[in-house]
Amino acid sequence: MTMIDSGKKDHKIIAIATEDPEFNAYREAAEMPPHRLIMLRRFFQDYKQLEGKSVEVDEISPRPWHIQLFWMLCTDTASSEERDSTG
């Protein structure tokens, strides 16, 4: 999920506890009940607003995009634009 936090992109990776029976059957965020995704997005909106920051929360992206971004950042192969967008 990508947020725009005070004008900068702020990527969030959503993970689940593999031993949690309520969530361990999900492999993609899109598989979760819609109300859970609404609650998740609202959490990020609310906590940033409580900090007095303006924030936009984008839709949750599919897993392959996040894995690629995470790998690029860890191996320092991300372009300067991608690095700058991670905050």
C-alpha positions as CSV (number, residue, x, y, z in Angstrom):
1,M,0.0,0.0,0.0
2,T,1.3,3.4,-0.9
3,M,0.5,6.5,1.2
4,I,1.2,10.1,0.3
5,D,2.5,11.4,3.7
6,S,3.2,15.1,3.8
7,G,3.7,15.1,0.0
8,K,6.1,12.1,-0.2
9,K,5.4,8.5,-1.1
10,D,5.4,6.2,1.9
11,H,5.2,2.5,1.0
12,K,3.7,0.0,3.6
13,I,4.0,-3.7,3.4
14,I,1.1,-5.6,4.9
15,A,2.1,-8.9,6.5
16,I,0.1,-11.4,8.5
17,A,1.0,-13.8,11.3
18,T,1.1,-17.2,9.6
19,E,-0.1,-18.9,12.8
20,D,-3.2,-16.6,13.2
21,P,-6.2,-18.7,12.1
22,E,-8.2,-15.6,11.4
23,F,-5.9,-14.5,8.6
24,N,-3.5,-17.3,7.6
25,A,-5.6,-18.5,4.7
26,Y,-5.1,-15.1,2.8
27,R,-2.3,-14.8,0.3
28,E,-3.3,-11.5,-1.2
29,A,-5.0,-8.5,0.3
30,A,-7.7,-8.7,-2.3
31,E,-8.8,-12.0,-0.8
32,M,-9.7,-10.3,2.5
33,P,-13.2,-9.2,3.2
34,P,-13.8,-5.6,1.9
35,H,-14.6,-4.3,5.4
36,R,-11.1,-5.4,6.6
37,L,-9.4,-3.5,3.9
38,I,-11.5,-0.4,4.7
39,M,-10.5,-0.7,8.4
40,L,-6.8,-1.1,7.4
41,R,-6.8,2.0,5.2
42,R,-8.7,3.9,7.9
43,F,-6.1,3.0,10.5
44,F,-3.4,4.6,8.5
45,Q,-5.4,7.7,7.7
46,D,-6.4,8.2,11.4
47,Y,-2.9,7.7,12.9
48,K,-1.3,10.2,10.5
49,Q,-4.1,12.7,11.1
50,L,-3.5,12.4,14.9
51,E,0.1,13.3,14.2
52,G,-1.2,16.5,12.5
53,K,-0.1,15.3,9.0
54,S,-2.0,15.3,5.8
55,V,-2.1,11.9,4.2
56,E,-3.6,10.1,1.3
57,V,-3.9,6.3,1.3
58,D,-3.9,4.6,-2.1
59,E,-5.5,1.3,-2.9
60,I,-3.6,-1.8,-1.8
61,S,-1.3,-3.1,-4.5
62,P,-0.8,-6.8,-5.4
63,R,2.0,-8.7,-3.6
64,P,4.4,-9.1,-6.6
65,W,4.9,-5.3,-6.9
66,H,5.8,-5.0,-3.2
67,I,8.2,-7.9,-3.3
68,Q,10.0,-6.3,-6.3
69,L,10.2,-2.9,-4.5
70,F,11.4,-4.5,-1.3
71,W,14.1,-6.5,-3.1
72,M,15.3,-3.5,-5.0
73,L,15.6,-1.4,-1.9
74,C,17.4,-4.2,0.0
75,T,19.9,-4.7,-2.8
76,D,20.3,-1.0,-3.5
77,T,19.2,-1.5,-7.1
78,A,16.3,0.9,-6.9
79,S,16.5,4.0,-9.0
80,S,17.0,7.3,-7.2
81,E,13.4,8.2,-8.0
82,E,12.2,4.9,-6.4
83,R,14.5,5.4,-3.4
84,D,13.3,9.0,-2.9
85,S,9.7,7.9,-3.0
86,T,10.2,5.6,-0.1
87,G,10.8,8.3,2.4
